[in-house]
Amino acid sequence: LAGPTPYVGLQSMFDATAPRGINAYWRSLYLKQLDEPAVARLVDCASNFKSPFSQIHIHQLGGAVSRVSSKDTAFPHRESQYLMNIVGLWMEPSQAEGVIQWVKTTWTSLAPHSTGGEYANFMGEPIERVKAIYGDNYQRLVEIMC
């Protein structure tokens, strides 16, 4: 993803790990750093997957992302070093409760290492967190959109 990617390639890159009919529950959090205590919690949580399809994505941030002021764009989490997506995926309805609980438990376990922010596309619930996710930028976004 460091260069140009055809649209179809981007849209189909996870097809093998997310077959048609799969169910999903996601949460995310931004991490200040990925230090030993955070990695230990991450390994512990990953060892308890409730479905072979579940995943944890860690995206390194910083660099160019952190060189833009949070006031210059809608995206307020520019001080974060990592974005972690906790992805619960399952095929069978009987797996839903266990997988969703795993995502929530993993998120709660890693929250002490986070900046308190979440990525809006993967925030899960409650929807009221939108205001908190955008922080000081929320009111400006409301004004622009209205």
Phi, psi and omega in degrees: 000015181272358180219188179301137180229127177299145183305312181297323177297317179295315182291338184251004186296336181252013182304321183293328182260359179222074183295160179306135179092000182286149177255152184218147170219121185240150166220161178216164172203153176265136181254141175292316179203166178246072183271179183303314179299321178294318179296320179299316178295319179300313179298317179299314180294318181294334179284355181245025176310140179259000180208143179292348180271342184297152186213160169232120179258135176237118181251123178281133179251217183080204178055226183300326180301319184278351181273355178258136180292142176300335180283346183272346181217174177289335185282112187265355191262045187283345178276347182289144179267335182216150169244126179246124174255126179256111192247109176264119181233140179207156179257318186270133179306328181293345180272345189306306185301314181295319181291315179298318178296322177299316179299313181297318180294318179297315179299313180297321181294325182267349182304324178298342180264001186266170175276352184096352180267161175225156174278126188305323182291340184235031187279347181068233182229160358276153182297338180298345181288352181306316181300316180292324182297320181271351175054227182296342181279347186301309183298320179296321177296319178300316181296320180293318184284337182265000000 
